[in-house]
Amino acid sequence: MEDNVIYPNSPLIEVVFEVRFKGLVAVECHRDAFYQEIRKEYPNVFVPKVDPNTPPALQSYRFEKEDKSAGIMTAINKIAYFSRKYLGYKKFRKETLRILGIFNEIFKLEDLTRTGWRYVNIIPYAREEDLIPLKRFLNLDLTLPLENSDCFKNIDVKLHIPIKSDLFSVIIKSLINVVNQQEALVLDLDYSKSKDLKYNKIGDYLKESHGFAREFFEKMIVEQYRKYLKGEVV
């Protein structure tokens, strides 16, 4: 699958690339300098809500496009670019590196502690005999030593899998939209790196993380669901 191929019926609702680093007080003091550089494209400012469990400086400010299709999150220890209208890896990568370049020019990123690529997918479904038709969408074997252990009324699974020195996290859970009562599966994929990170290799980390997560997604979905994503009649 080419990097820039987008399924017409893609279940993606958000793609995020995040870089974390040891806290820089300058980010707190000169947030306005960064905002002036990205203000034209990301004019809307959202300040964090008060969270008694998180120090204020570690809570993210958010700068978003007028149509809320994409945005940037910053705190004294991280910066992230996210897209809610994913237009393919090449465009996402270009904008991510542009934003990180601006941020680095102002704050001189060093001592990186983590990079992470995250895919968040929402897969609507209709129950069959009051069960989630999991196998219509995903190649997932959760067989347990119980009768009918591959039949589920609800799902909430979190897996954290070491990949060499990296970590791949998978969240699969069922939810319901309280407004229209539509049920759906969340498939949340996060590939993170945390060893010997260098800012000048960010592009490599971005490519590697995206490639792994995309390949996993392709192997995770069943062929019938893939046809639907391609827009083929099923």
Secondary structure by P-SEA (a helix, b strand, c coil): cccccccccccccbbbbbbbccccccccccaaaaaaaccccccbbbbbccccccccccbbbbbbccccccbbbbcccbbbbbbcccccaaaaaaaaaaaaaaaaaccccccccbbbbbbbbbbbbbbccccccccccccccccccccccccccbbbbbbbbbcccbbbbbbbbccccccccbbbbbbbbbbbbcccccccaaaaaaaaaaaaaaaaaaaaccaaaaaaaacccc
